[in-house]
Amino acid sequence: MSVSPEEPQWRKVHSVTGVIPRSRHGHRAAAIRELIVVFGGGNEGIAEDLHVYNTVSRQWFLPAVRGDIPPGCAAHGFVCDGTRILVFGGMVEYGKYTSSLYELQASRWLWKKLKPKAPRNGLPPCPRIGHTFTLVGNKCYLFGGLANDSEDPNGNVPRYLDDLYELELQALTGARGWNIPETKGVGPSARESHTSVGYTGLGSSKLYIFGGMQGGRLQDLWQLDLCRNTRSLGMFIIDVFIG
């Protein structure tokens, strides 16, 4: 069967050079111009290296990062905003999760640990894995994930999360603080390993959440309308679509 120029075609990328990342899962990646930035993941331990692939030269390299370099993590939140990347949460070792927030300025390969203000209406996000961290406008939306309520580092008492947080970003660098937005309607059930995307267009902004796990696998699709009619962030509406 012939393939027309309009049809996308998969092919494995060969003949790459440089420091190729070792096998891993639970890592995250983002594209900045011609670069693909890969961070974290796990395979016989948590990977702490930052690998970058140049799609033009077809070369992997390890940038000389500096600053507040984070520990390796897996199943973390990973958001790209221009030339900066935000990393939240994840597993730093078996059974140990984090709630730290880091920013990477890719133009200088500079890491910075951020300490946003706690929300006025509750506690900041707890350590977690398998959550979503989604950029919509100048805000990141954190939803769900899996917490470990065990105080024994060798034990694991899993707790699925259904909380929603909003992180307001500062221009270019930094974050102002967390907020717990009020929502209308019945929200998604607690879950982890779901997906989330943000949509902005036609005068509205929306957050979509699909699937995940809570004991069994899920196939429901949720829409969160991010209304901006007031400055109180209290006008949110949730609709649900069951697949």
C-alpha positions in Angstrom: 0.0 0.0 0.0 1.4 3.4 -1.0 1.5 6.2 1.6 0.5 9.6 0.4 2.4 12.7 1.6 -0.6 13.7 3.7 -0.5 10.5 5.8 1.6 10.4 8.9 4.1 7.6 9.1 6.0 6.1 12.1 9.6 5.3 11.8 12.2 4.5 14.4 15.0 7.1 14.7 18.4 5.5 14.1 21.9 7.0 13.9 21.5 9.2 16.9 24.6 10.2 18.8 25.6 11.5 22.2 24.7 10.3 25.7 21.6 8.1 25.1 19.2 7.8 28.1 19.1 4.3 29.7 15.8 2.4 29.7 13.1 3.8 32.0 9.4 4.3 32.6 7.5 7.0 34.6 9.6 9.7 33.0 8.3 13.0 31.5 9.2 14.9 28.4 8.5 18.3 26.9 9.5 20.1 23.6 11.2 23.5 23.6 11.8 24.7 20.1 13.9 22.0 18.4 14.8 20.4 21.8 13.1 17.5 23.6 13.8 17.6 27.3 13.5 14.3 29.2 13.6 14.1 33.0 13.4 11.4 35.7 11.7 8.0 35.5 12.6 4.7 37.0 14.4 1.4 36.2 16.3 -0.3 39.0 16.2 3.0 40.9 15.0 6.5 40.2 16.7 8.3 37.4 18.0 11.8 38.3 19.6 12.8 35.0 18.2 15.4 32.6 18.6 14.4 28.9 18.0 16.6 25.9 17.6 15.5 22.3 18.3 18.0 19.5 15.9 17.0 16.7 17.9 19.0 14.1 21.4 17.5 14.9 19.8 14.2 16.0 22.1 14.2 19.1 21.5 13.5 22.8 23.3 15.6 25.3 23.5 16.2 29.1 23.3 19.9 29.8 25.5 21.3 32.5 22.6 22.1 34.9 23.2 24.3 38.0 21.2 25.8 40.9 18.8 23.9 43.1 19.1 20.6 41.3 16.2 18.3 42.2 16.5 14.7 43.2 15.4 12.1 40.6 11.7 11.4 40.5 9.2 9.3 38.6 5.4 9.7 37.9 5.8 13.5 38.5 4.0 16.5 37.1 5.8 18.1 34.2 4.7 21.4 32.5 6.4 23.5 29.9 5.7 27.2 29.7 7.8 28.9 27.1 11.4 28.1 27.9 10.8 27.1 31.5 9.7 23.7 32.8 7.9 23.1 36.1 8.2 19.8 38.0 5.9 18.9 40.8 5.7 15.9 43.1 6.6 12.3 42.1 8.4 9.4 43.7 11.9 10.0 44.8 12.5 6.5 46.2 10.4 3.5 46.7 7.4 4.4 48.9 8.6 8.0 49.3 6.7 10.7 47.5 7.4 14.4 47.4 5.4 17.7 47.1 8.3 19.8 46.0 8.0 22.2 43.1 11.0 23.0 40.9 11.5 25.3 37.9 14.0 24.7 35.1 15.0 27.7 33.0 16.1 25.9 29.9 17.7 29.0 28.4 20.3 28.8 31.1 19.8 25.2 32.4 19.2 26.7 35.8 17.2 24.8 38.4 15.3 26.7 41.1 13.2 25.3 44.0 10.0 27.3 44.3 8.1 27.8 47.5 4.7 29.1 46.6 2.4 30.4 49.3 -0.1 28.0 50.8 -3.7 28.4 49.9 -5.8 30.7 52.1 -8.6 28.1 52.2 -6.8 24.9 53.0 -3.5 23.0 53.1 -1.0 22.8 50.3 -0.9 19.7 48.1 0.3 16.6 49.8 3.1 14.4 48.4 1.8 12.3 45.5 2.5 10.4 42.3 0.4 9.8 39.2 -1.3 13.2 39.2 -1.8 15.6 36.3 -0.3 19.1 36.2 -1.7 21.1 33.3 -1.0 24.6 32.1 -3.9 26.8 31.1 -3.0 30.4 30.6 -0.8 31.6 33.4 -2.0 28.9 35.8 -1.2 25.2 36.4 -4.0 22.9 37.5 -3.1 19.9 39.7 -5.6 17.1 40.0 -5.6 13.8 41.8 -2.9 11.2 42.1 -1.9 8.7 44.7 -0.6 9.4 48.2 1.2 7.1 50.6 -0.2 7.3 54.2 2.3 4.9 55.7 5.0 6.3 58.0 7.1 3.2 57.4 9.4 3.8 54.5 9.2 0.1 53.6 5.4 0.1 53.7 2.8 1.5 51.4 -0.8 2.6 52.4 -2.1 4.0 49.2 -4.8 6.7 49.1 -6.3 7.9 45.9 -6.8 11.7 45.6 -9.5 13.8 44.0 -8.3 17.2 45.1 -8.0 20.2 42.7 -5.4 22.9 43.1 -4.6 26.0 41.0 -1.0 27.4 40.9 -0.7 31.0 39.7 2.6 31.6 37.9 4.6 34.7 37.7 5.7 36.0 34.4 9.0 34.5 33.2 9.9 32.9 36.5 8.5 31.9 39.8 5.0 31.1 41.2 2.8 33.2 43.5 0.9 30.6 45.4 -1.6 27.7 45.5 -5.4 28.2 45.5 -8.1 25.6 46.1 -10.8 26.7 43.6 -14.5 26.2 44.4 -16.3 24.1 41.9 -20.0 23.4 41.1 -21.4 20.0 40.4 -20.1 16.5 41.3 -16.4 16.2 40.4 -14.4 13.3 39.2 -13.8 10.4 41.6 -10.3 10.0 43.1 -7.8 8.5 40.7 -4.2 8.3 39.5 -2.4 7.7 36.2 -5.1 9.7 34.4 -4.5 12.2 31.6 -5.4 15.9 31.5 -5.2 18.6 28.8 -6.1 22.3 28.8 -8.0 24.1 26.0 -8.3 27.8 25.4 -10.3 29.2 22.5 -13.5 30.9 21.4 -13.5 33.0 24.6 -13.4 30.1 27.0 -10.9 27.9 28.9 -11.5 24.3 29.8 -9.7 21.5 31.6 -10.4 17.9 30.4 -9.6 14.8 32.5 -9.8 11.3 31.1 -9.5 7.8 32.6 -7.0 6.7 35.2 -7.1 4.1 37.9 -8.9 3.6 41.2 -8.5 -0.1 41.9 -9.9 -0.7 38.4 -9.3 1.2 35.2 -11.5 4.2 34.4 -12.9 5.4 31.0 -14.8 8.6 32.0 -14.2 12.0 30.5 -14.7 15.2 32.6 -14.8 18.8 31.6 -14.1 21.7 33.9 -15.2 25.1 32.6 -12.7 27.7 33.9 -15.0 30.8 34.1 -13.4 34.2 34.8 -16.4 36.3 35.6 -15.1 37.3 39.0 -11.8 37.7 40.7 -12.8 35.2 43.4 -12.1 32.1 41.2 -15.3 30.7 42.6 -17.3 30.3 39.3 -16.4 26.8 38.1 -18.7 24.3 36.5 -18.1 20.6 36.0 -19.8 18.5 33.4 -19.3 14.7 33.1 -19.4 12.5 30.1 -19.2 8.7 30.6 -17.6 6.7 27.9 
